[in-house]
Amino acid sequence: MKILNNISNIEKNIGNYIRRALLGDLLSNLNFFESGCKQRKVDYVEWIKCELVNIVNEFVKKNKLAKAPFFSRVNRAFKTERFEIFLKKWLFEYFNKLFGILDNFANDRVKPGTNLELEDNPLNRFGVEKYFSKFGIDTLIKWRRQTNLSIRILGIFLTKLIVLFFSFNRGFRISGKRKEYKVMREALWGLYDYDGLYFHDDFLVDGEKIKKEDLLLFSRSLPKDGARLKAYHDARRSPYAHFNLQLLPLGIGAFIFRVVPNYIFLAARALLGSIGSDNYSLFLSLYLYFIVRALPYEKVFSCFNIKAEMGHMYSSPSSVAEAIVCHSHGAKYYLMHWSDLSKTAYEEGVSFLGCDKYFLWGKAHIKGIEGTKEIFELIGYPFKAFVEKIKFNRREVLSLMGINTEGKVVTFFDESFGGETKIKEEYFVNIWKIALRFCLENKDITVIMKPKDINRYKNLSENFKKRFLDIKSEMEKLPNMYIIDTEKGRWCFIEAIGVSDVVITQYMGSSATIAIVCGVEGLYFDEAGYDHPFRRRFKDKIVFDDQNKLLDMVSGIIRGKESTLRDIPYSVLRDYDSYDDDRGIDRLREILLCEN
């Protein structure tokens, strides 16, 4: 595994160098300057979340890119209409990175002596002007001339070599029958030991509509982080079919009849036809991005016959590239809505979706999503049946969790902090402090702390890290406190919600929304002030920014004097969960089978 990872890293580094230095790939150039930021300013976060989609659309319209010959040619080559969506998704990622880099330079978050170098083209000029006009901050940029005609011709030739390399870097497959599967899914969470009783990578399998032999699991590479690596090993030792996307060979037939005509000849014609355009660097960068993401999927279809993919990664332009390949092979590409994204601000990447269907809980989640309305499919909350099973077997599940109680259970969920969120370090620590306070004041109540990632505290500054560890240490001494260890523990959000009488989530997180639609009392503690319909309608009833008011409400619910569920009209519940039954997961399975 280590050798394969090293080979993959060498290939990646060489590829990045070629694309940046020799071909002038715009995204690779940004990756060279990109560095993280622990906490952005609130005005920057608000601007990005609310305006980035509009900025993408403005750039496309201003430069008349939708009618550019390049896109009509690549659409014809791949028999699709999705390259405009692919363009916008790519631009979304590009502007997001560019603005982050400009913000780092403008606020002195880079190493002294570092100079920002950008190609002088319409895309970069437009992005720089947008950032500077918003924040009134200027920074020194070294503008590099666009490549001349001879370099562009050489670049087109080099792209053909890149296609050949990514086609055969894992060998080739001469013949053999392709195995058939109804649905393919990425292995993300694992199958054994933990991740909950119901929420596994095989959640689509019910043994009736979709059987074990119908599901094909895959991993994108050899994962480095613990959770993904566990999912990889679990999938490999399971009875499910599994493959590593980066290790598949390409079939000779696929190379002759798909790669040569589409990726080499027709795509080259599209680039040659736009070789004199001021936006040539943009077209070349899009094509380079596409082939690196699309060719592995050509390998998938040369090895397997797949009817549909149930995708997960809707924030990246790679999802659209993969959807284009699936579509060209007659397979459906689906995405599923995982969270409550009904805040006014756009969530990261939930825009410009290139899938066949996007499964949603309810119509409230259509808001803030830029895409073709025909793809939206309202199925209700898909995991409600799983939560209901936990509620029904509550005593047994509590025993399995090691919690000995016949009384009330209150669960707190924390959230991400820093970066491009409004959650500050202080807010992250506060939810733990509030949980500790409630636990100390209510010794007859069992309190569960469900971290999103138990190790997230390591990203805190030293001062807040010490505060967090002191709180956690005090919690661990209390007999009525249970901290779910996301690294070693078995339990996911489904168990945590299902065994609870009250769920409190940090900011406008999804856990409280899930609780509410599943008939469990749900509250939000949102110091950041996110704009959410519940905040506007149920301030100081369901949504709180004052911990005393929050804990008073929790106590009122526990004592039977208050109920958040009574305050929410039935019509509002149906906005967040289209059906009052628990058949969301069944509807999902039925659609997969029906359209297969």
N, C-alpha and C positions, 0 to 999 in steps of 0.2 A: 504493500500500500504506500509506503514512504517513497519508494522508487517511482511509482506512478504519479504521486503528487509532485515530486521533483520534476519529472518530465513535463507534466501539465503546466507547472509554473514557468519552466524554461520556455515552453512554446508560447505561453501567454506573454512573457516579457519580450520575446523576439517579435511576436505579432504586434504588440503595442508600439515597439520601436519602429517597425516598418511602417505601420499606419500613421504614426505621428511624424517621423522624420522624413521618410521618403515620399509618402502619399499626401501628407498634410491633412490627415483625418482630424476633423474639428473636435470631436468628442474625446479622442485620445489626447489631444493637446490640453483640454481642460482637466482631464484626469491627472496630468502631470503637475498641475498647480493646485489641485483640490486637496484640502485638508479639513478635518472636522472642526466643529465649533460646539463647545459645551452648552452655550446658551446664547441664542439670538435675542435681540431686542424685540419687544412686543410689537412695535410698529412694523418692523420688518416681517415678522411672522404673519401678522394680519394681512399685509400687502401680498405676500406670496400666496397665502391660502385663498384670498378673495380675488386676486387679479391675474394670476398666472394663466388661467385658461383664456381670459380675454386678451392677454398679451399675445398668446399663441395665435389666436384667431385673427388678431389685427395684423400680425406679421404676414400670415398666409394671404390675407386679403390684399394688403398693401403691395405685395410682390406678385400677385396674381398666380400663386403657385398651384392652385387647384387646376388651372388650365395649362400648366407647363407641359410641353411635349414629353418630357422625361417620364412623367407619371402615367400618361396615356400609354406609353410604350411598355413600361414595366408591368402595368395592369394587364395588357394584352399578353405579355410573355408568361405571366403566371395565372392567367384566366381568373382575375379577381378585380374587385373595385375598392379594395381595402388599403391601397398604398397612400391615399390621402389621410386616412385615419392613422396609418403608420407614421407618416410625416408629422402629424400633429402630436402624436404620443412621443416621438423622438424630440421634437422641439420643446415639449413640456419638460422633459428631462434635461435638455441642453440649457434652457434658460434657467431652470432651477439650480443647476451647477454653476453657470456663469454668474448669476446674481450672488450666490454664496461666496464665490471667489472674490468678486468685486467688494462684497461686504467685509470679507476678511482683510483685504488690502486697505480699504477705506478706514477700518477701525484698528489697524496695526496689529492684526492677529497672525502675521506671517513672520518668518525669520528675517532679520535685518539683512538688507542687500539683495533680497529676492525681487526680481523684476517680472512684471506681468507682460507676456508677449502674446498678441492675438493677431490673426490674419485680418487684413483690412478688407472685409467683405460686408454685404448688406446685413447678414445675420448678426455679426458681432457689433457693427455700428448701431443697429437698432436696439440690441440688448443693452449696450453701454449707455446709450441715450436714455432708455427707460429707467435704468437704475439711478443715473445722475439727476434726471429731472424729478424723480420722486424724493430723493434724500438730499439733494443739493450738495453732495460730496463728490469731489473730483479726486482722481488718483492717476499717477503717471502710468501710461500704457505705451509699450513699444509696439507700434503697428508694423506688421510684416506684409510686404507685397504679396499679392496672389501669384500663384505659379503661372509660368508662361506656357505657350501652346505645346512646346516640345516636352516639357515636364509632364503636362497633362496626358499627352499621348503615351509617354513612358508609364505613367501611373495606371492607365487603362490596361496596358500589357501586364503590369505587375499584379493587378487584381485577378487576372486569369491564373497567374501562378498561385495566388492565395486560394482561389477556388480549388485548384488541383491539390494543394497541400491539405486543406481541410476535408477534401473528399477522401484522400487515401492515407491520412496520418494514422489511422487505426487499421490499415489493411483493407482488403476487399472480400466480398462474398460472391462466389461464382454461381451457386445454385442452391436449391433447397426450398421446401415448402414453407410459406409464411404461416405462422400460427395465428389463429383468430381470437380476438378478445372484444368484448362489448364496450369496455371502458378502460381507460388508462388514467392513473393518478400518480402524482409525485409523492414519494414517501417523506413525510415531514415530521410526524410525531412519534411514530413507532407503533408496535403491536403488543408488546409484552411488558410485564413488571410494573409499569406506571403509565401515565397519561389517561387514567380514568377507566371506569368500567365499560363505557360506551364510546368515548370519543377517540377512535383510533384511525389509522390510515385506511382501514377497511370499512369505514362507516357506511359506504354505499351497499355493502353486501348484506343481504338479509337471508340468503339461502333459498329463497323462493324466486323472487323477480330477478335478482342478480346473485349468482352463485360464485363460489371461490374461483372456479375455473374461468369465470367471465372477466375477472379483474387482473390487470397488468400493472404492477407497481414499478416505479423507476426513480433513480436518483440522478441529479444533474451532474454530479461529479463525485469524488471521494470527499465527503464533508469534513470540515475541520472542527466545527463547534460540537459540543456534547450532544445536544438534542438531535441535530440532524444526523450525526454519526450513529447515534443509537437507532434512529429510524432506518438508516442504511443497513446496519447489522441485523435488525429485526426482520426487515424485508428479505434479506438474503437467506436467513434461516427459517423462513416461514414456508408454508405450502403454496404461497402465491408466486406466480411468475414475476421475475424482477430483472431489470437490466440497469447498467450504468450508461447514461446518455453519452458520456465522453469516451466510451470504450467500444462503441458499436462500429462494425465495418460497414462500408457502403456496397450495395449490390452492383455488379457490373451492368446489369440491365438498367438500374436507376441512373447510373452514370451516363450511359449511352443515350437513353431516351428522355432524361430529365435535366441532368446537370449540364451536359454539353449544349443542348439547344437553348435552355432557359438561362442558366447562370453564366455561361461563357459567351454565346453568340448574341442572343437577343438583348441581354443586359448590356453587353459591350456596345451594341448599336444605340441603346438609349443614352449611354454616356457620351458616345461620339456625337450624337445629335444635339447634345447640350454643351459641347466642349467650349464654345465661346461665351457662354452665359456668365454673368456676374455671380450667379448662385451655383456655379459648377462645384465648388468645394462642398456645398451642402448636399448636392446630388451624390457626389462620390462618397461622402461620409455616410449617407443613408444606405447606399449600396453595400459598403463595407460592413456596416453594422448588421444589415440584413443577412448577408451570406454567412457570417460567423454564427448567427443564431438559427438560420434556416437549414443549413446543411446537416447539422446533427439530426434534425427532424426528417430530412430525406433519408437518412440512415435508418431511423425508426421504421419508416414505412417500407423500406427495402427488406426489413427483417420480420416485421409483424403486420398483420392485417387488423387495424383498429377501427372500430366504428365511431368512437367518441373519446375525447379527453375531458376530464373534469378538472379544469385548471384552478390554480390558486393565486398566481402572481399577476394581479391586474395592474400593478403600479408601474411596471417596466414596459418599454417599447418591445422587448423581446416577446411578450405575450401576443402582440399583433403579428410579428414575424412568424411565430409558430402557428397562429391561427390561419395565416395565409397558406402555409404548407399543408395544414390539415384540410383546409377547404379544397385545395387543388387535388387532394387525394380522395375526396368524397367523404371525409370524416368531419364530424361536428366538433366544434371547440366551445366548451361551456366555461363560464366563470360563476362563482357563487359569492354572494354578499355575506361577509363574516361578522360585520360590526354594525353598530348604530351610527351611521354617518349622516344623521339628519341635522347636524349643526349647519349654520348658514355658511361658514367658511368651507371651502373645498378641502376634503381630505387629500392627503398626498396620493396623487396618481389615479384617483377614481374619476377618470375622464378619458375621452377618446378610446372607447372600448371597441376592439375589433373582433369580438366573439360572436357566435351564432345566437346564444342565449345568455342572459345575465339574470341569475335567480335572486330574487329579492324577498325580504320578509313582507314588506307592505309598501304602499304608495308613498309613505313619508320618506323613503330612502331613494326615491327617484330624484328628489331635489338635490341639486349640487352635482349631478352627474351629467357630463357632456357626452352625448352619444345618440345613436339612432334609437328612437323610442320603441321600434318594433322588436328590439332584442330583449326588452324587459319582460320578465316572467314572474308574476307574484305567486309564491308558493306557501307563504306563511313562514314562521320561524322553524327551520328544518330540524332543530334538535330538541324541540319541545317534548316529543315523545320520550327522549332519553331523560330529561329532567323529571318528567312525570313518573317514570319508573323509579328514579331515586327517591322522590317524595313518597311513593307508595311503599318502598322498602327502607324507609328512613332509619328505623332502629337498627336494622341489620347493617346498613352502610356506615352508620356512626360507629358501630362496633368494629367493623373492618378498619375504619380510620383510626381506631384506638381512642375514641372519645366516649367516655362513660357518662352519659347524661340522660335524664328523662325530662329535662327542662328546656327552656328556650335557647335557641342558637342564633347569634348575630355574627355575620361575616363581613369583614372589611376587605376591599380590593384596592391595591395601589395601582399606579400607572407609570408610564414612561416620563422622563423629565429631560430638560435640556434640549439643545439643538434647535430644530425648527418646531418647537412646541411652546406653549405658554406656561408649561409647568416648570416652576423653578425648583431648585434644590430644597429650599425651605418648605415648599408645598408638599414635596415628596415625603420629607421627614414628618411633616405635620399629621398626615393621615395615620402614620404609625403611632405618633404621640396621642392622637385622639383615641385610637383603638386601645392603647394602654390605659388611658384615663377611664374609658368606659369599663374596661375589665376590672380595674381597681375599685370603681364605684358600684359595681354590680356583681358581687361575688357569687350570686346565685344563677348568673347567666353564663353560658359557655360562649366564648368569643373565638372565632377563627380568623386568622390573618392569612389572606391568599395573595402572595406577591405575584407580580407578572413574571419576575425573574429574581430569585433570591440573591443573586450576585450583583444585581444592578447597583447596589449601594457603593460598590468599588469605584464607580465613576463620580462619586461625590467628592467635593473638596474636603481637605482634612478636618476642618471644623465641623462640617455637617456629617462627615463619616463617623466622627467620634460620637456625635449626638445620636445618630442612628444606632450604632453598636451598643450604646448605653441603654437605649430604649429596648432593643431586641434582647439584650441580656436580662433586663428586668422582666420582660414578657416571659422568658423561658423559665423563670422561677415560679410563675403563677399557676396554680392548679386548674384554673378555669380558662386558660389560654392555650390555643393550639395553632402553631405556625406551620403552614403547608410548605414543605421543602420542595421547591420546584426542581431542584437538581437531583435529589434522591427519592423524593416522595412519589406516590402513585396517583395522586388525586388532581383532577383538573377542575375547571370552572363549573362543569355540569354537577359534580358531586357537591362542590362548595355551595352552589345555589340551591340544589335539591334538598339538602339537609337543613337549610336555614329558615328561620322565621322572618329575619330582616337581612337585607343585603345593602351595604353602603359601598359605593364606588367613588374613587377619586375623579375629579372633574366630571365631564359628561360622558364617562366611560360606558361601555356596552353592558357590563355585568348587571347593573341596576335595571336597564331596559329589558334584558333577558328575564330577570326575576319578575318584573311587572307583567310581561306577556305570558309568563308561566304561572301566574297567580301567587307569587311571593312578593311580600312588601319590599319595595326598592326605593332607595334614597341616593342622592348625589351630593357630594361635598366638593364644591367647585370654587376655589379661591381665585382661579384664573379668569373667571367671568366669560366662559364660552357662550356664544349666541346659539341657543338651542330652544326649540319650541317649548320644552318643559320649563326652562328658566323663565321665559316670558309669561307662561300661563300658571305655573305652580311654584313661584318663588316663595321660600320659607314654608312651603308645604311638602314639596318633594325635593326641591333644589335649595341648597343652603351654602352660604359662604361664612356663616358664623357658627363656630363649633358648639356653643352653648345651645343655640336654637336647634341644631342638628340632634344633639344628644337628648334634649327635651322631647323631640319628636320620637326618637328611638324608644325612650322610656315609655312614652304614651302608647306606642304601638304594642310594646311588650306587655304593658298592664291592661291592654284591651280598650283603652280610651280613644285611640286614634287609629286611622287606617288610610294609607295612601291609595290603596286600591279603590276605596269608595269615592275618592276625589277625582278619579280619571274616568271621563265618560266612555261608554262602550265604543262610540264612533272613533274616539282617539286611539283606543286600544287596537282597533282594526286598522288604523293607519300604520301602526307599527307591526302588526301581525294580521295579515289579511283574513285569516280564518280562525274561528274560535275552537276548532278541533286541534288535534296533535298529529295531523297527517302530512306535515310539511316534508318529512323525509320520504314518505311514500309517493307524494307527488313528484318529487325529484327523481326517484327511481323509475316511475312510470313514464315520465317524459324521456328519460334516457333510453328506455326500451322502445317506446312508441316511435321515436325519431330514428332509431336504429333499424 
